[in-house]
Amino acid sequence: MENMHPFKPPIYVFTFTSPAIMALNISKVCSADSFLLTFSPLEGSIRDPFHILLDPVLEEPATNTLLHHPHSRHIPSISHIPTPDLVILTQRRITPPLEAALRHIALTTTKTIILTDAATARTLRTWKNFDISIVGALSPWLDPRLVGEDRVARLPVPPCYIGGDRGEVTVSLIPQRGFMKGGRAAMGITYRPSPSRPSPFRRVVTMPVTTPGPTISTPPPQLLASLPVPCIGDLTARLVPPTPPLTPKLPQPPPKDTDTGLPPPRFPGKTLSVIFSPRGTSYNSIKPYATSHLVSEAALPLTALIHSFDAEPRQLLALGRNNSDFPIGQETALALGARAWIATCGSDVKATVRNGRPRARTYLWHEVQEMLDRAEARERRACSGRYAPRSTQILDLYQGEEVTLTSDGVCELDPLSQHQRAVPDALGLFHSVSAF
C-alpha cells in the first residue's frame, strides 16, 4: 500500500519594514500668528521635507521688549524660509503684509498650493497679476457618515522610491459652533508619510504529497493574524465615501467625568496631527472631527495644538459673570492628549465692551501649565489611583524660535526657547523665572 503523507499547508512568511519616525518642526515666523510646519524624518534624509506655512505675515522687528525676547531672530523676508508646499490661511481680512507675502509666493514658485475658506478664496481670485490656479477653497468639515461626501482636502506626498506608496496630507476647515461663529474656525492637519523602504514579501510553499482532494481556497489563520488591518483613512482617500445609512447611529457620548477617552490609533506614531486655531475654538466644535477623521487616520494622540490661551468669551447677555475659569483650549488638549500646546496671540484686542475691557481673558503660559497639570492629575488619579507626569507641554514661542516634536512628545527645543521669561507677580511687576 502506498504511503500517504499528511497534507502540509503552505507556509507564508511576511516581512514589513516599519516607517521612519517622523518629526514635526514648528517655527514661529513672526510675532503674529504665522508658523512654519516642517515634516521630515527624525533621522537621516530619506525624503524632501514637506513645508506648510500658516498665515504668512511678515513684519518689522518689534521694539516692545516686554512682549518680545531681545534675542529672538527676525526673519526679514519670506525668501529666508524654505519654499512652502502648502499655505493655509485662516484670516478673513486680507492685510497688506499678508497680500505682499502671498504675491511673493505666487511669483517665486509654481508648486505651492494655497488653501483657505470659500470667501477668502473668492477674494484672492479677483486679484490682478495673481496666479489663481494655486488657490483652493475649503468647505466646512462635516461628518461624511451624515452628509455622504468627504469634505477633506487631500494632497499626496511623493513616494520615496519608484513604485512605492505615496503619503498623504489632509486639511480640514472645522467651523465654530454656538455664538462664537465667525473668525474662530480651526484648521485640522494630518501628515501620513510614505513608506521609507519597500516591504519585502516572500512566500514559501511546501507542496503536499497526497492524493488529489479539495483545494484550500482560503489562507491559513496565521496569514490573517499577521496582516495589519488597513486604516479607514487609506480607503476613503481612494474610494468614494460610503453611502450613509438611513438612520445614522451616532456614538453615545461618554460620561462627563470620563469625557477624555477616545479610541487608540491603530498605528501609533505613524501619522502626525495638528490643530491650528489662532483665536480659539471650543472642543464641542472639534470633537466630531477628532472622533471621526483623526481616529480614521490613526492620528491620535494629537501632536500639536496651536491655540490661543484665551478663556471662553462671555456672551453679550452675561457680561457681568465670569463664564469660564480655564482656557478654551484646555478641554481639547486633555481630550486629544496633545503632546504640545503652542500659544497664539488670541482674540483681537479691538474686541472690547463699553468699559474698555476685552470680553475674553488671556492667561499666561505658566497659568495654563498649572491648570492643565491639576486637571491631568485629577483625571489620572481617578483612572489609576496614582499621579502620573504630564503629557502636554505648554510653549509660548517668540519670533524665530522653534520646537521639534514626534508622536511621543517634544524631542528638541530651540535653545532660545529656554530663556528666562517675564512673569508678573501679584503686584503686576515682572520677574524672570525659568520656563523649564
Secondary structure in CASP SS format (residue, H / E / C, confidence):
PFRMAT SS
TARGET T0000
AUTHOR 0000-0000-0000
METHOD secondary structure of the structure
MODEL  1
M C 1.00
E C 1.00
N C 1.00
M C 1.00
H C 1.00
P C 1.00
F C 1.00
K C 1.00
P C 1.00
P C 1.00
I E 1.00
Y E 1.00
V E 1.00
F E 1.00
T C 1.00
F C 1.00
T C 1.00
S C 1.00
P C 1.00
A C 1.00
I C 1.00
M E 1.00
A E 1.00
L E 1.00
N E 1.00
I E 1.00
S E 1.00
K E 1.00
V C 1.00
C C 1.00
S C 1.00
A C 1.00
D C 1.00
S C 1.00
F E 1.00
L E 1.00
L E 1.00
T E 1.00
F E 1.00
S E 1.00
P E 1.00
L C 1.00
E C 1.00
G C 1.00
S C 1.00
I C 1.00
R C 1.00
D C 1.00
P C 1.00
F E 1.00
H E 1.00
I E 1.00
L E 1.00
L E 1.00
D C 1.00
P C 1.00
V C 1.00
L C 1.00
E C 1.00
E C 1.00
P C 1.00
A C 1.00
T C 1.00
N C 1.00
T C 1.00
L C 1.00
L C 1.00
H C 1.00
H C 1.00
P C 1.00
H C 1.00
S C 1.00
R C 1.00
H C 1.00
I C 1.00
P C 1.00
S C 1.00
I H 1.00
S H 1.00
H H 1.00
I C 1.00
P C 1.00
T C 1.00
P C 1.00
D C 1.00
L E 1.00
V E 1.00
I E 1.00
L C 1.00
T C 1.00
Q C 1.00
R C 1.00
R C 1.00
I C 1.00
T C 1.00
P H 1.00
P H 1.00
L H 1.00
E H 1.00
A H 1.00
A H 1.00
L H 1.00
R H 1.00
H H 1.00
I H 1.00
A H 1.00
L H 1.00
T H 1.00
T C 1.00
T C 1.00
K C 1.00
T C 1.00
I E 1.00
I E 1.00
L E 1.00
T E 1.00
D E 1.00
A H 1.00
A H 1.00
T H 1.00
A H 1.00
R H 1.00
T H 1.00
L H 1.00
R C 1.00
T C 1.00
W C 1.00
K C 1.00
N C 1.00
F C 1.00
D C 1.00
I H 1.00
S H 1.00
I H 1.00
V E 1.00
G E 1.00
A E 1.00
L E 1.00
S C 1.00
P E 1.00
W C 1.00
L C 1.00
D C 1.00
P H 1.00
R H 1.00
L H 1.00
V H 1.00
G C 1.00
E C 1.00
D C 1.00
R C 1.00
V C 1.00
A E 1.00
R E 1.00
L E 1.00
P E 1.00
V E 1.00
P C 1.00
P C 1.00
C C 1.00
Y C 1.00
I C 1.00
G C 1.00
G C 1.00
D C 1.00
R C 1.00
G E 1.00
E E 1.00
V E 1.00
T E 1.00
V E 1.00
S E 1.00
L E 1.00
I E 1.00
P C 1.00
Q C 1.00
R C 1.00
G H 1.00
F H 1.00
M H 1.00
K C 1.00
G C 1.00
G C 1.00
R C 1.00
A C 1.00
A E 1.00
M E 1.00
G E 1.00
I E 1.00
T E 1.00
Y E 1.00
R E 1.00
P C 1.00
S C 1.00
P C 1.00
S C 1.00
R C 1.00
P C 1.00
S C 1.00
P C 1.00
F E 1.00
R E 1.00
R E 1.00
V E 1.00
V C 1.00
T C 1.00
M C 1.00
P C 1.00
V C 1.00
T C 1.00
T C 1.00
P C 1.00
G C 1.00
P C 1.00
T C 1.00
I C 1.00
S C 1.00
T C 1.00
P C 1.00
P C 1.00
P H 1.00
Q H 1.00
L H 1.00
L H 1.00
A H 1.00
S H 1.00
L C 1.00
P C 1.00
V C 1.00
P C 1.00
C C 1.00
I H 1.00
G H 1.00
D H 1.00
L H 1.00
T H 1.00
A C 1.00
R C 1.00
L C 1.00
V C 1.00
P C 1.00
P C 1.00
T C 1.00
P C 1.00
P C 1.00
L C 1.00
T C 1.00
P C 1.00
K C 1.00
L C 1.00
P C 1.00
Q C 1.00
P C 1.00
P C 1.00
P C 1.00
K H 1.00
D H 1.00
T H 1.00
D C 1.00
T C 1.00
G C 1.00
L C 1.00
P C 1.00
P C 1.00
P C 1.00
R C 1.00
F C 1.00
P C 1.00
G C 1.00
K C 1.00
T C 1.00
L E 1.00
S E 1.00
V E 1.00
I E 1.00
F E 1.00
S E 1.00
P C 1.00
R C 1.00
G C 1.00
T C 1.00
S C 1.00
Y H 1.00
N H 1.00
S H 1.00
I H 1.00
K H 1.00
P H 1.00
Y H 1.00
A H 1.00
T H 1.00
S H 1.00
H H 1.00
L H 1.00
V H 1.00
S H 1.00
E C 1.00
A C 1.00
A C 1.00
L C 1.00
P C 1.00
L C 1.00
T C 1.00
A E 1.00
L E 1.00
I E 1.00
H E 1.00
S E 1.00
F C 1.00
D E 1.00
A E 1.00
E C 1.00
P C 1.00
R C 1.00
Q C 1.00
L H 1.00
L H 1.00
A H 1.00
L C 1.00
G C 1.00
R C 1.00
N C 1.00
N C 1.00
S C 1.00
D C 1.00
F C 1.00
P E 1.00
I C 1.00
G C 1.00
Q H 1.00
E H 1.00
T H 1.00
A H 1.00
L H 1.00
A H 1.00
L H 1.00
G C 1.00
A C 1.00
R C 1.00
A E 1.00
W E 1.00
I E 1.00
A E 1.00
T E 1.00
C C 1.00
G C 1.00
S C 1.00
D C 1.00
V C 1.00
K C 1.00
A C 1.00
T E 1.00
V C 1.00
R C 1.00
N C 1.00
G C 1.00
R C 1.00
P E 1.00
R C 1.00
A C 1.00
R C 1.00
T E 1.00
Y C 1.00
L C 1.00
W H 1.00
H H 1.00
E H 1.00
V H 1.00
Q H 1.00
E H 1.00
M H 1.00
L H 1.00
D H 1.00
R H 1.00
A H 1.00
E H 1.00
A H 1.00
R H 1.00
E H 1.00
R H 1.00
R H 1.00
A H 1.00
C H 1.00
S H 1.00
G C 1.00
R C 1.00
Y C 1.00
A C 1.00
P C 1.00
R C 1.00
S C 1.00
T C 1.00
Q E 1.00
I E 1.00
L E 1.00
D C 1.00
L C 1.00
Y C 1.00
Q C 1.00
G C 1.00
E C 1.00
E E 1.00
V E 1.00
T E 1.00
L E 1.00
T E 1.00
S C 1.00
D C 1.00
G E 1.00
V E 1.00
C E 1.00
E E 1.00
L E 1.00
D C 1.00
P H 1.00
L H 1.00
S H 1.00
Q H 1.00
H C 1.00
Q E 1.00
R E 1.00
A E 1.00
V E 1.00
P E 1.00
D C 1.00
A C 1.00
L C 1.00
G C 1.00
L C 1.00
F E 1.00
H E 1.00
S E 1.00
V E 1.00
S E 1.00
A C 1.00
F C 1.00
END
